[in-house]
């Protein structure tokens, strides 16, 4: 877990299995950079990186939808089971996971197929994804300011004469624009978008600049789709967050110290309610 010494040339890798991409510890991804910043911290990031967790069921629908839309990713196996409650069902599920595929229940298979169909048939998402491009391409480059090797894996990369489009598919509980906006803040998707734009530009894949396009698809019928471009201001904020995370990563790697949220302090810090709650209650109970 060390910073790069020599500035390596950008590298574009086709066909790299997803598990190899995610297991790479010679570079850092968007999810790693986001985990270094609050509400995460370097100590938790380091532990999670050294102790990778088993696949989470909540990610299965997203992985399956990506596979059906993009044609890349883990294989999907739709079982005959309605649930995983029986021993036989769980044994088959675990065997499918062991083989590196995504197990789905019968109704989940129908759900992800409907989600994929909704994306393909959408007035904006369908034509975008029909443009010639590359799916799940791994891109590596060295951040010039810190010497840290970075990596990204865009869902779909479309290089056009006038611009490069980075398409990112998000499966969400609710695809209404307000909920999608909250998701950008909650999961720091603006940080991801800025890194992806910087990565494709560093790799020479965006001579005329790049745009980051979200395709949000709802998990609930009728699986409505919202297509939006990441706002310029949010790109700037995301880029600033990435810069801080990269510098934090370099400092931790060089010192060997991976602090928690507080770090060494001379006294115990105070903790109170969120600012908005404190202001509301102050006005109600103290202020006149």
Residue pairs with C-beta under 8 A, 6 or more apart in sequence:
1 25
1 46
1 49
1 253
2 253
2 254
3 146
3 147
3 148
3 249
3 250
3 253
3 254
4 142
4 147
4 148
4 149
5 147
7 142
7 144
7 147
8 140
8 141
8 142
8 149
10 139
10 140
10 141
10 142
10 202
10 203
10 204
11 139
11 140
11 141
11 203
12 137
12 138
12 139
12 140
12 203
12 205
13 137
13 138
13 139
13 140
14 134
14 137
14 138
16 138
18 73
18 74
18 136
18 153
19 100
21 138
21 151
21 153
22 29
22 52
23 52
24 151
25 49
26 149
27 140
27 148
27 149
27 150
27 151
28 148
28 149
28 150
28 151
28 246
28 249
29 150
29 151
29 152
29 153
30 152
30 191
30 192
30 195
30 196
31 192
32 45
32 49
32 249
33 191
33 195
33 241
33 242
33 245
33 246
33 249
34 40
34 187
34 188
34 191
34 192
34 241
34 245
35 44
35 45
35 48
36 42
36 45
36 245
36 248
36 249
37 188
37 241
37 244
37 245
37 248
38 261
41 259
41 260
41 261
42 248
42 249
42 252
42 258
42 259
42 260
43 258
43 259
43 260
44 260
45 258
46 252
46 258
55 97
60 102
60 103
60 104
60 108
61 108
61 111
61 112
61 115
61 171
61 219
62 169
62 170
62 171
63 73
63 74
63 102
64 76
64 102
64 104
64 108
64 109
64 112
65 112
65 115
65 116
65 119
65 169
65 171
65 217
66 72
66 73
66 155
66 169
67 73
67 74
67 75
67 76
67 102
68 76
68 112
68 113
68 115
68 116
69 116
69 119
69 120
69 129
69 169
70 129
70 135
70 136
70 155
70 156
70 169
71 135
72 135
72 136
73 136
74 100
74 101
74 102
75 100
75 101
75 102
76 101
76 102
76 104
76 109
76 112
77 96
77 101
77 102
77 103
77 104
78 104
78 105
78 106
78 108
78 109
79 89
79 92
79 93
79 96
79 103
79 104
79 105
79 106
80 106
81 89
81 92
81 93
81 105
81 106
82 105
82 106
82 107
83 89
83 105
84 90
84 93
84 105
92 103
93 103
96 102
96 103
97 103
104 112
111 219
114 221
114 223
115 171
115 217
115 218
115 219
115 223
117 223
118 217
118 222
118 223
118 224
118 225
119 125
119 126
119 129
119 169
119 215
119 217
119 225
120 126
120 129
122 215
122 225
122 227
124 225
124 227
125 215
125 225
125 227
128 158
128 165
128 167
128 213
128 215
128 227
129 156
129 167
129 215
131 158
131 160
131 165
132 158
133 156
133 157
133 158
133 159
133 165
133 167
134 156
134 157
135 155
135 156
135 157
136 153
136 154
136 155
137 153
137 154
137 157
138 151
138 152
138 153
139 151
139 152
139 153
139 154
139 199
139 200
139 203
139 205
140 149
140 150
140 151
141 149
141 150
141 199
141 202
141 203
142 148
142 149
142 150
143 149
143 150
143 246
145 243
145 246
145 247
146 246
146 247
146 249
146 250
147 250
148 246
148 249
148 250
150 195
150 199
150 246
151 199
152 195
152 196
152 199
152 200
154 166
154 167
154 168
154 196
154 200
155 167
155 168
155 169
156 165
156 166
156 167
156 169
157 164
157 165
157 166
157 167
157 200
157 205
158 164
158 165
158 167
159 205
159 206
161 208
162 208
163 206
163 208
163 209
163 210
163 211
164 200
164 205
164 206
164 207
164 208
164 209
164 210
164 211
165 210
165 211
165 213
166 193
166 196
166 197
166 200
166 210
166 211
166 212
166 213
167 213
167 215
168 189
168 192
168 193
168 196
168 212
168 213
168 214
168 215
169 215
169 217
170 180
170 183
170 189
170 214
170 215
170 216
170 217
171 217
171 219
172 179
172 180
172 183
172 216
172 217
172 218
172 219
173 179
173 218
173 219
173 220
174 218
174 220
175 216
175 217
175 218
175 224
175 225
175 226
176 224
176 226
177 226
177 228
180 214
180 216
180 226
180 228
183 189
183 216
184 190
184 214
184 230
184 234
188 238
188 241
189 214
189 230
190 230
190 231
190 234
190 235
190 237
190 238
190 241
191 238
191 241
191 242
191 245
192 238
193 212
193 230
193 234
193 235
193 238
194 212
194 230
194 235
194 236
194 237
194 238
194 239
194 241
194 242
195 238
195 242
196 210
196 212
197 206
197 210
197 211
197 212
197 235
198 239
198 242
200 206
200 210
201 209
201 210
211 229
211 230
212 229
212 230
212 235
213 227
213 228
213 229
213 230
214 226
214 227
214 228
214 229
214 230
215 225
215 226
215 227
216 225
216 226
216 227
216 228
217 223
217 224
217 225
218 224
218 225
230 238
252 258
252 259
262 269
272 278
273 281
